[in-house]
Every structure is written in structure tokens, then in C-alpha cells.
Amino acid sequence: MNAEVVKKATLVMFGGTGDLALRKLLPALFHNWKHKLMQDCLIVAVGRRCKDLPEYLEFINERCEEAREERDQWAQFAKQIAYHRGEIKTTDDFRALRARIEELEHERGVGVGRLFYYAVGPDFFIPVTEQLAEVGLLKRGDGRALTGWSRIVVEKPFGRDKASAQQLDSVLRKHLDESQIFRIDHYLGKETVQNVLALRFANGFFEPVWNYKYVASVQITVAESIGVEDRAEYYESAGALRDMMQNHMLSLLSLTAMEPPFSLDADAIRDEKLKVLRSIRQPHSPEDVDRNTVRGQYGPGKIDGKEVVGYRQEPKVNPDSITPTYVAARVFVDNWRWANVPFCLRHGKRIAKRGTEIAIQFTTPPLSLFRGTGIFEHVNNTLVLRIQPNEGITLHFGAKTPGVGMKLANVNMDFTYAEEFHQEIPEAYERLLLDAMLGDQTLFMRSDEVAAMWQWADAIQVGWDKLPPPTFPNYPAGSWGPPEAESLLPHEGEIAPGLCPIGWRRW
């Protein structure tokens, strides 16, 4: 975690009584405070549900696990919290908010800078920005300044297509410099995701084989065992493509495929990620989309032995919905490093097990001594980066089993954070909130990255709109998704000599 400490800054959290604030933001701020990474800061929660600070603190205590389990430390941390009850609609609402912030900053002796966190629905992003600017709470400047700075954190979705993302961006850039805008993708804050750079560029035995000569395919999987839960209204308009693949999964792809940056500077890293995103081969017809993607929607089934309903039976879901809850895509990055290497992405809800990983499948020797012996086909040369759960890295390779004769078995070399470092792994929001308050944009999305991601996702959506929808549901809850997704994986002879046929990884 960043060793720098945030001192005397103000964090204004719109949506202070919402689910994101209670489950992620406040616990993350508490952990940063507990590890002495935030000192004498002011946290202003803005909401309508509670009438005053005592009621708000009681509201938090009932819903935050940390508040119940670490009462004494939480009580000390809570002294930094203030509450402002009010609407966020009119200019008068924001004038009242400004007066309250200035009053609190004066009382508590803070005011180094202000971070405004938009933990609200995307419909509020533009009006909140315009009103903050109108009352003088947002001022264009250098987001990396040490004092007097103002910054915003915007949660996804960044629009619902490229056009709406550019509209949002134009409003943000009207009032702020790019260095003041922090588009948050919490996947980039996960420890194993950050370790992709260290794994590749700090180890001489990985980077030389990280290319089309030695890599047969890359599988990126984000599997969720949960269903749509209470997000049905949003999910019906978004689906798996917009909700997960356009942002989180393309972020993972760009980090996996990027060239070495010239430094660890935020823009140096993001420049290389952008090159990857702009190199993604765009679908040129509905037939191309059909050939390289598979859509799915879960039906009734079992998760952990319990019966669960199908997507169409979920509350507030259209009983005839054609919204995909599963997407698999075969993606090609058209540059010299990755020529013709398929990046196979899949994401689904109500999948058999929860897990996120990046699996690098290496080619096997083209003149293997073991071909035709019946043992060659079972060797699995794969490097797996487990992002969640049980964060770590595993290398699968073949080794001779003890005894007479030549027989191979797959063996594993394992590294896990928990066993190696014997310390709690910070939650993604801990790192990202700290970085935003320090002005470090390395792990945040830049506007041109977002546009490049939407370029590809829009092309997929356009192709789907011109194709007849699949017959849904087409996979039961508790399975690994539609069987048709297997067609996206490479088979022997398709990509590289000596490549063993592989399927989607199971765990």
C-alpha cells in the first residue's frame, strides 16, 4: 500500500446512507485510519435518510461489521465523521452544503483539499458536477497539487455507450482538468491485479515468453455465484456486457497485454494500456460478432445445494427478458506481441463457483518426445493469477511420476498472499481511496481508455441487435454457463504447432 499519509483533507461522500458507502467506503476509510494512513481528516456524509449525526452514526453501527466488532477503535474513527442532511438537486441545496463544509473545516482545522465521491446513481453525475462548480466547490486546477485541490471520484458506469460516455466526459472536462477526475474501477485496486506488473516486469523468466511465440491463449474469467439481487432495474438496462465486460474485464486484458511502460508514472502506465485497447480487433459484421461471442441467461438451478430461481423470475425482471447474464467473447489484440493469440473472456452470474482469474495457457513443444504416447495430451502448462478469492499465483506444469516407465502428471507451484506475507490483504477501496486523496491516478481510468472500451462493446451490442436473440434461459444456475462457449476456445492446430486442445478452466 502507498506509504504516504493523507493529512487534514476533506472527503465529501454523496450517497452517504447508500449501500456502497456502508459496505465499502466507510470500512475502507476506517482501515486506512486504523493503519495511520489518514490523519485529522474530515468525512462529510451527504444523505436524506437520517435527520442528524447521532442518528446517522447509529444507522452505520447497525450495518457496518467493523463498527460492531471493533467498537472502541470505530468510536475514535467516527469522530472524523460529520453528516449533512439535504437534497442534491438545486443550487440552494449546494449553497447550503458549501456553507456546512466550510463551517466544519473551520471548526476542525482542516482544508488542505476536497475529494467529492459520487456514490450515487449515474443520473446524478452531471447535475452534481454542474452544481458543485456553480457554487464554487469545484475549481479547475492541478489535481496533483499539495494544497487547495479539488477532485471527484466517479463510480461506473461511465455512460451506457461511447456517445453517453463522451457526453459525461465533456461536462466533467468543462469544469475540471483530467488530473482532477478519478474514474474508479475497483478491480484495479485488487492486490493480484496490481501484481500483474510486478510479475511480468520484475522477473526475467516471465517477460521473454509473454508473447505470441509461447502463449497459446489467455483466459480471463469473472464468475459470480450470486444472481442479480436487488439490482434488477439497473441490470435490465445494462446486462453482463455493459456491467462487467466493457470495464472490469477489458481493464484486466489491457494490464495483461500491455508493453513495459517507461516508468511507474500514472500516465506512462495508462498510455500503454490505451495502446492495447486501441489494438483490439473490432467486429466488422453481425456474423463476426456471432462467431466470436456467446450470450447466456441463467435459469432455475442450485447454488451450494439450494434451489434458486431463474433470472426471469427475479423481482422486477421482465418475464420475457432477453438481457444476458453471461457473456463469453474471443478477442484479438492486433499488434506484434499478440498476433493471433485469442484472449477468451467470460463473465456470468449464478455460475457454479465464485472466482476471478487470469490464466495464461502456454504452447507445448512442437516436437515433443511424448507425442503419441498417450501422456502428452494431459500436460497443462498454465500460469494462473487468482484475483479472488484466495489471492495468489499458480504455475501448472508436467512432471514425471515416480516409478518404472515414463508417465507424466500435472503438478502445481503455488504462491498465496495469505501464506507468504502473513498479513491481511487490503480491500481494493482502501488503496483506491487513499490514492485519490493523494492525487495518484495510476489505478484509475482515463477518458480515452473509457472511450476505447466502449468502442469495442458498442460494436458487440450493434451486432447482437441485428441478430436473433438466443433462446433463454440457456444455462441452469449452478453450472459453468452455456456449453456453446466452448466453441470460442482454440483447438489443436488452430493457433500454434503442438497446442493441446483446452477448455474453459474449472476450479
Phi, psi and omega per residue, in radians:
M1 nan 2.584 3.104
N2 -0.905 2.280 -3.068
A3 -1.438 -0.186 -3.137
E4 -1.223 2.734 -3.096
V5 -2.045 2.389 3.065
V6 -1.556 2.229 -3.112
K7 -2.224 2.334 2.962
K8 0.969 0.598 3.079
A9 -1.728 2.842 3.116
T10 -2.003 2.297 3.042
L11 -2.036 2.070 3.115
V12 -1.815 2.104 -3.005
M13 -1.954 1.744 3.018
F14 -1.256 2.422 -3.036
G15 1.435 0.609 -3.046
G16 -1.144 -0.305 3.095
T17 -1.844 0.164 -3.085
G18 -1.504 3.029 -3.057
D19 -1.102 -0.743 -3.120
L20 -1.097 -0.767 -3.139
A21 -1.086 -0.747 -3.060
L22 -1.325 -0.662 -3.048
R23 -1.511 -0.551 -2.990
K24 -2.114 -0.917 -2.943
L25 -1.232 -0.902 -3.121
L26 -1.115 -0.784 3.050
P27 -1.034 -0.675 3.122
A28 -1.136 -0.750 3.096
L29 -1.100 -0.687 3.108
F30 -1.067 -0.801 -3.130
H31 -1.141 -0.679 3.078
N32 -1.104 -0.722 3.101
W33 -1.122 -0.760 -3.108
K34 -1.097 -0.591 3.116
H35 -1.555 0.252 3.053
K36 1.063 0.583 3.081
L37 -1.703 -0.152 3.045
M38 -2.295 2.161 -3.102
Q39 -2.241 2.260 3.055
D40 0.955 0.714 3.110
C41 -1.673 2.845 3.118
L42 -2.041 2.234 3.096
I43 -1.988 1.992 -3.129
V44 -1.863 1.907 3.091
A45 -1.557 2.237 -3.138
V46 -1.916 2.196 -3.128
G47 -2.870 3.124 -3.131
R48 -2.072 -0.305 -2.959
R49 -1.222 -0.673 -3.096
C50 -1.782 2.578 -3.049
K51 -1.525 -0.444 -3.123
D52 -2.730 3.132 -3.077
L53 -1.092 -0.836 3.123
P54 -0.980 -0.715 3.128
E55 -1.178 -0.651 3.118
Y56 -1.142 -0.764 3.129
L57 -1.114 -0.657 3.074
E58 -1.154 -0.693 3.100
F59 -1.039 -0.768 3.109
I60 -1.116 -0.827 -3.057
N61 -1.021 -0.526 -3.135
E62 -1.350 -0.330 -2.975
R63 -2.065 -0.289 -3.138
C64 -1.763 2.140 -3.122
E65 -1.046 -0.701 -3.127
E66 -1.092 -0.604 -3.129
A67 -1.151 -0.543 3.140
R68 -1.462 -0.651 -3.021
E69 -1.534 -0.423 -3.124
E70 -2.203 1.040 -2.945
R71 -1.021 -0.789 -3.060
D72 -1.129 -0.829 3.140
Q73 -1.194 -0.666 3.112
W74 -1.085 -0.677 3.129
A75 -1.065 -0.657 3.103
Q76 -1.234 -0.752 3.112
F77 -1.062 -0.700 -3.065
A78 -1.106 -0.264 3.090
K79 -1.158 -0.297 3.110
Q80 -1.491 -0.184 -3.030
I81 -1.574 2.362 2.975
A82 -2.190 2.816 -3.100
Y83 -2.293 2.362 3.062
H84 -2.136 2.008 3.099
R85 -1.559 2.175 3.139
G86 3.078 2.878 3.067
E87 -1.391 2.867 3.028
I88 -2.238 1.022 -3.072
K89 -2.092 -0.972 -3.001
T90 -1.742 2.898 3.090
T91 -1.081 -0.643 3.098
D92 -1.082 -0.636 3.082
D93 -1.038 -0.730 -3.083
F94 -1.377 -0.485 3.017
R95 -1.133 -0.714 3.096
A96 -1.114 -0.686 3.111
L97 -1.128 -0.734 3.134
R98 -1.083 -0.776 3.138
A99 -1.057 -0.697 -3.136
R100 -1.176 -0.741 3.122
I101 -1.090 -0.814 -3.122
E102 -1.108 -0.673 3.097
E103 -1.088 -0.813 -3.129
L104 -1.167 -0.715 3.125
E105 -1.100 -0.675 3.113
H106 -1.165 -0.758 -3.136
E107 -1.090 -0.675 -2.999
R108 -1.780 0.000 3.066
G109 1.191 0.618 3.095
V110 -2.026 3.062 3.119
G111 2.492 0.398 3.104
V112 -1.112 -0.696 3.131
G113 -3.034 2.975 -3.083
R114 -2.256 2.311 3.046
L115 -1.994 2.139 3.131
F116 -1.819 2.048 -3.091
Y117 -1.791 2.114 -3.097
Y118 -1.572 1.322 3.089
A119 -1.555 0.875 -3.107
V120 -2.299 3.032 3.132
G121 -1.125 2.703 -3.087
P122 -1.065 -0.390 3.110
D123 -1.134 -0.329 -3.118
F124 -1.585 -0.223 -3.005
F125 -1.019 -0.839 -3.095
I126 -1.242 -0.897 -3.132
P127 -1.086 -0.645 3.115
V128 -1.127 -0.746 3.119
T129 -1.069 -0.805 -3.113
E130 -1.132 -0.674 -3.136
Q131 -1.262 -0.677 3.078
L132 -1.044 -0.739 3.116
A133 -1.175 -0.692 -3.110
E134 -1.029 -0.691 -3.090
V135 -1.646 0.114 3.042
G136 1.491 0.224 3.112
L137 -1.455 -0.390 3.046
L138 -1.970 2.222 3.104
K139 -2.307 2.320 3.132
R140 -1.088 2.379 3.131
G141 -3.034 -2.810 3.113
D142 -1.652 1.983 -3.122
G143 -1.152 -0.166 3.132
R144 -1.727 0.072 3.134
A145 -1.080 2.653 -3.109
L146 -1.395 -0.525 3.130
T147 -2.402 2.750 3.067
G148 1.248 0.275 -3.070
W149 -1.474 2.709 2.941
S150 -2.357 2.351 -3.087
R151 -2.435 2.776 3.053
I152 -2.212 2.601 3.004
V153 -2.019 2.152 -3.104
V154 -1.946 2.171 3.076
E155 -1.421 2.707 3.018
K156 -1.221 2.743 0.165
P157 -1.462 2.449 3.043
F158 -1.554 1.333 -3.041
G159 1.465 3.075 3.072
R160 -2.032 -0.004 3.019
D161 -2.884 -3.139 -3.069
K162 -1.115 -0.704 -3.097
A163 -1.100 -0.814 -3.127
S164 -1.234 -0.543 3.065
A165 -1.148 -0.694 3.115
Q166 -1.220 -0.580 3.067
Q167 -1.122 -0.800 3.089
L168 -1.059 -0.767 -3.113
D169 -1.098 -0.664 -3.121
S170 -1.131 -0.627 3.101
V171 -1.228 -0.783 3.130
L172 -1.062 -0.767 -3.094
R173 -1.295 -0.299 3.050
K174 -1.155 -0.593 -3.050
H175 -1.900 -0.271 -3.016
L176 -2.398 2.667 2.959
D177 -1.366 2.696 3.122
E178 -0.983 -0.559 -3.131
S179 -1.184 -0.183 3.131
Q180 -1.736 -0.062 -3.036
I181 -1.888 2.121 -3.112
F182 -2.041 1.732 3.113
R183 -1.528 1.934 -2.937
I184 -1.599 2.283 2.962
D185 -2.173 1.814 -2.971
H186 -1.117 -0.324 3.094
Y187 -1.099 -0.548 -3.117
L188 -1.252 -0.242 3.106
G189 -1.568 -0.110 -3.113
K190 -1.271 2.467 -2.996
E191 -1.022 -0.766 -3.100
T192 -1.201 -0.562 3.082
V193 -1.116 -0.778 3.100
Q194 -1.110 -0.523 -3.102
N195 -1.277 -0.205 3.083
V196 -1.002 -0.769 -3.133
L197 -1.125 -0.774 3.140
A198 -1.125 -0.758 -3.129
L199 -1.028 -0.806 -3.058
R200 -1.308 -0.862 -2.892
F201 -1.721 -0.094 3.093
A202 -1.858 -0.015 -3.075
N203 -2.219 2.031 -3.045
G204 -1.174 -0.302 -3.102
F205 -1.591 -0.111 3.098
F206 -1.732 -0.843 -3.017
E207 -1.026 -0.677 -3.134
P208 -1.096 -0.428 -3.123
V209 -1.819 0.162 -3.072
W210 -1.556 1.114 -3.076
N211 -2.869 3.141 -3.011
Y212 -1.103 -0.383 -3.121
K213 -1.203 -0.527 -3.004
Y214 -2.148 -0.244 -3.129
V215 -1.795 2.150 3.138
A216 -1.469 -0.690 3.128
S217 -2.860 2.855 3.058
V218 -2.215 2.222 3.073
Q219 -1.923 2.211 3.063
I220 -2.070 2.086 -3.030
T221 -2.154 2.295 2.942
V222 -2.190 1.747 -3.096
A223 -1.868 2.315 3.132
E224 -2.137 2.303 3.084
S225 -1.483 -0.300 3.129
I226 -1.343 2.806 3.050
G227 -1.637 -2.672 -3.086
V228 -1.335 -0.318 3.130
E229 0.939 -2.260 -3.063
D230 -1.683 0.341 -3.072
R231 -1.851 0.374 -2.994
A232 -1.044 -0.743 -3.093
E233 -1.080 -0.767 3.086
Y234 -1.177 -0.796 -3.004
Y235 -1.144 -0.590 3.115
E236 -1.044 -0.532 -3.139
S237 -1.630 -0.222 -3.072
A238 -1.871 -1.042 -3.069
G239 1.325 3.064 -3.022
A240 -1.132 -0.576 -3.112
L241 -1.117 -0.926 -3.105
R242 -1.305 -0.584 -3.047
D243 -1.281 -0.612 -2.985
M244 -2.297 -0.800 -2.985
M245 -1.278 -0.702 -3.088
Q246 -1.102 -0.484 -3.040
N247 -1.982 -1.301 -3.052
H248 -0.977 -0.847 -2.990
M249 -1.300 -0.616 3.053
L250 -1.222 -0.493 3.028
S251 -1.110 -0.786 3.117
L252 -1.110 -0.710 3.108
L253 -1.066 -0.790 -3.074
S254 -1.153 -0.643 3.083
L255 -1.187 -0.661 -3.133
T256 -1.184 -0.641 -2.987
A257 -1.721 -0.171 -2.992
M258 -1.151 2.752 3.023
E259 -1.405 2.820 3.099
P260 -1.080 2.218 3.049
P261 -1.296 2.780 -3.105
F262 -1.329 -0.248 3.084
S263 -2.796 3.109 3.077
L264 -1.580 0.224 3.043
D265 -1.066 2.520 -3.056
A266 -0.959 -0.847 -3.079
D267 -1.262 -0.504 3.084
A268 -1.105 -0.750 3.118
I269 -1.197 -0.777 -3.092
R270 -1.222 -0.496 3.046
D271 -1.072 -0.748 -3.125
E272 -1.227 -0.665 3.063
K273 -1.069 -0.721 -3.136
L274 -1.087 -0.680 3.118
K275 -1.037 -0.696 3.109
V276 -1.122 -0.852 -3.099
L277 -1.045 -0.651 3.131
R278 -1.338 -0.252 3.125
S279 -1.602 -0.092 3.141
I280 -1.136 2.270 -3.132
R281 -1.154 2.190 -3.107
Q282 -1.509 2.390 3.047
P283 -1.081 2.410 -3.076
H284 -1.923 -0.011 3.131
S285 -2.838 2.813 3.039
P286 -1.004 -0.617 3.125
E287 -1.132 -0.641 3.099
D288 -1.143 -0.740 3.086
V289 -1.086 -0.770 -3.123
D290 -1.101 -0.632 -3.105
R291 -1.270 -0.464 -2.997
N292 -2.012 0.120 3.093
T293 -2.417 2.706 3.025
V294 -2.358 2.257 3.079
R295 -1.797 2.621 3.093
G296 -2.550 2.791 3.039
Q297 -2.506 2.277 -3.053
Y298 -1.334 2.493 3.017
G299 -1.856 -3.023 3.112
P300 -1.034 2.644 3.136
G301 -3.114 -2.725 -3.120
K302 -2.244 2.371 3.012
I303 -2.150 2.131 -3.104
D304 0.928 0.670 3.091
G305 1.401 0.016 -3.125
K306 -1.864 2.401 3.108
E307 -1.185 2.342 3.081
V308 -2.291 2.675 -3.109
V309 -1.409 2.852 3.034
G310 -1.356 2.935 -3.107
Y311 -1.008 -0.732 -3.086
R312 -1.192 -0.273 3.104
Q313 -1.672 -0.049 3.124
E314 -1.200 2.573 3.105
P315 -0.977 2.392 3.068
K316 1.222 0.264 3.071
V317 -1.794 2.383 3.072
N318 -1.036 2.168 -3.112
P319 -1.088 -0.248 3.070
D320 -1.953 0.374 -3.036
S321 -1.003 2.446 3.019
I322 -1.969 0.367 3.098
T323 -1.231 2.195 3.124
P324 -1.341 2.367 3.018
T325 -1.832 0.033 3.127
Y326 -2.483 2.371 3.020
V327 -2.437 2.312 2.951
A328 -2.131 2.431 -3.103
A329 -2.477 2.485 3.014
R330 -1.798 2.104 -3.017
V331 -2.128 2.441 3.085
F332 -2.062 2.365 3.078
V333 -1.787 1.913 -3.009
D334 -1.524 1.334 2.958
N335 -2.446 3.123 -3.033
W336 -1.148 -0.648 -3.074
R337 -1.163 -0.644 -2.952
W338 -2.063 0.409 -3.092
A339 -0.920 2.069 3.053
N340 1.169 0.204 3.050
V341 -1.512 2.108 3.133
P342 -1.370 2.265 2.939
F343 -1.710 1.970 -3.065
C344 -1.784 1.977 -3.071
L345 -1.874 2.408 3.035
R346 -2.526 2.481 3.066
H347 -2.537 2.374 3.086
G348 -2.696 2.704 3.003
K349 -1.720 2.732 -3.099
R350 0.985 0.693 3.060
I351 -1.496 2.785 -3.020
A352 -0.919 -0.722 -3.124
K353 -2.449 2.612 3.078
R354 -1.419 2.358 3.076
G355 3.119 2.595 3.057
T356 -2.276 2.255 -3.109
E357 -2.710 2.787 2.998
I358 -2.076 2.113 -3.096
A359 -2.031 2.081 3.105
I360 -1.696 1.933 -3.130
Q361 -1.632 2.007 -3.118
F362 -1.529 2.685 3.056
T363 -1.257 2.757 3.074
T364 -1.755 2.808 -3.084
P365 -0.995 2.369 -3.077
P366 -1.209 -0.421 3.111
L367 -2.100 1.047 -3.067
S368 -1.164 2.396 3.059
L369 -1.130 -0.338 -2.974
F370 -1.790 0.033 -3.140
R371 -1.148 2.347 3.133
G372 1.490 -0.057 -3.140
T373 -1.546 -0.158 -3.097
G374 1.533 -0.024 3.138
I375 -1.977 -0.352 -3.076
F376 -1.070 -0.771 -2.981
E377 -1.113 -0.264 -3.053
H378 -1.666 -0.063 -3.123
V379 -1.327 2.314 -3.048
N380 -2.122 1.748 3.102
N381 -1.658 1.614 -3.056
T382 -2.408 2.374 2.997
L383 -1.837 2.135 -3.050
V384 -2.035 2.159 3.040
L385 -1.788 1.893 -3.139
R386 -1.528 2.027 -3.115
I387 -1.545 -0.648 3.028
Q388 -2.887 2.608 -0.281
P389 -1.408 -3.018 3.095
N390 0.909 1.007 -3.027
E391 -0.944 2.325 3.133
G392 2.991 -2.928 -3.082
I393 -2.376 2.360 3.106
T394 -2.247 2.364 3.033
L395 -1.938 2.084 3.094
H396 -1.712 2.291 3.087
F397 -2.665 2.956 -3.100
G398 -1.647 2.486 3.083
A399 -2.488 2.678 3.119
K400 -1.252 2.383 3.056
T401 -1.425 2.641 3.131
P402 -1.106 2.573 3.069
G403 2.121 -3.111 -3.109
V404 -1.294 2.512 3.086
G405 1.486 2.986 -3.106
M406 -1.829 1.856 3.074
K407 -2.328 2.289 -3.097
L408 -1.772 2.640 3.036
A409 -2.394 2.626 3.052
N410 -1.383 2.296 3.098
V411 -2.206 2.851 -3.042
N412 -2.179 2.489 2.892
M413 -1.959 2.110 -2.985
D414 -2.006 2.443 2.929
F415 -2.273 2.243 3.036
T416 -2.209 2.496 -3.139
Y417 -1.078 -0.726 -3.057
A418 -1.091 -0.750 -3.099
E419 -1.359 -0.572 -3.052
E420 -1.409 -0.743 -3.003
F421 -1.835 -0.200 3.056
H422 0.893 0.761 3.086
Q423 -2.607 2.765 -3.124
E424 -1.200 2.336 3.117
I425 -1.406 2.210 -3.135
P426 -1.094 2.504 3.017
E427 -1.179 2.649 -3.082
A428 -0.970 -0.716 -3.075
Y429 -1.181 -0.422 3.083
E430 -1.080 -0.883 -3.137
R431 -1.145 -0.772 -3.039
L432 -1.204 -0.708 3.094
L433 -1.111 -0.744 3.125
L434 -1.092 -0.795 3.136
D435 -1.074 -0.713 3.130
A436 -1.102 -0.680 3.140
M437 -1.292 -0.348 3.074
L438 -1.644 -0.147 3.120
G439 1.460 0.330 -3.139
D440 -1.675 1.991 -3.045
Q441 -1.690 0.177 -3.035
T442 -0.935 -0.747 -3.036
L443 -1.720 0.340 3.133
F444 -2.056 2.720 -3.070
M445 -1.424 2.419 3.045
R446 -1.647 2.743 -3.023
S447 -1.070 -0.649 -3.134
D448 -1.238 -0.502 3.035
E449 -1.140 -0.781 -3.133
V450 -1.064 -0.767 3.142
A451 -1.076 -0.732 -3.137
A452 -1.154 -0.639 3.089
M453 -1.121 -0.783 3.137
W454 -1.150 -0.552 3.130
Q455 -0.969 -0.800 3.141
W456 -1.249 -0.819 -3.096
A457 -1.093 -0.686 3.111
D458 -1.076 -0.691 3.140
A459 -1.132 -0.662 3.079
I460 -1.123 -0.807 -3.105
Q461 -1.111 -0.706 3.104
V462 -1.066 -0.746 3.105
G463 -1.102 -0.745 3.108
W464 -1.074 -0.704 -3.109
D465 -1.093 -0.426 -3.124
K466 -1.655 -0.066 -3.123
L467 -1.892 2.635 3.048
P468 -1.155 2.392 -3.126
P469 -1.183 2.648 3.070
P470 -1.101 2.868 3.025
T471 -1.387 1.899 -3.119
F472 -1.750 2.639 -0.111
P473 -1.305 2.664 -3.124
N474 -2.239 0.237 2.898
Y475 -2.693 2.449 3.139
P476 -1.392 2.539 3.011
A477 -0.948 2.408 -3.119
G478 1.624 -0.010 3.077
S479 -1.748 -2.985 3.107
W480 -1.787 0.328 3.090
G481 1.783 -3.104 -3.105
P482 -1.098 2.362 3.118
P483 -1.087 -0.407 3.141
E484 -1.058 -0.393 -3.117
A485 -1.105 -0.381 3.118
E486 -1.080 -0.428 -3.108
S487 -1.179 -0.278 -3.106
L488 -1.429 -0.297 -3.101
L489 -1.407 2.558 3.122
P490 -1.226 2.669 3.085
H491 -2.169 2.941 -2.993
E492 -0.944 2.269 3.090
G493 1.520 -0.209 -3.088
E494 -1.278 -0.719 -2.988
I495 -1.958 -0.859 -3.049
A496 -2.519 2.584 3.098
P497 -1.035 2.405 3.060
G498 1.439 0.056 -3.129
L499 -1.267 2.221 3.082
C500 -1.368 2.505 3.022
P501 -1.037 2.364 3.141
I502 -2.317 2.781 3.036
G503 -2.125 -3.128 3.059
W504 -1.059 2.400 3.113
R505 -1.169 2.485 3.031
R506 -2.040 2.682 3.080
W507 -2.574 nan nan
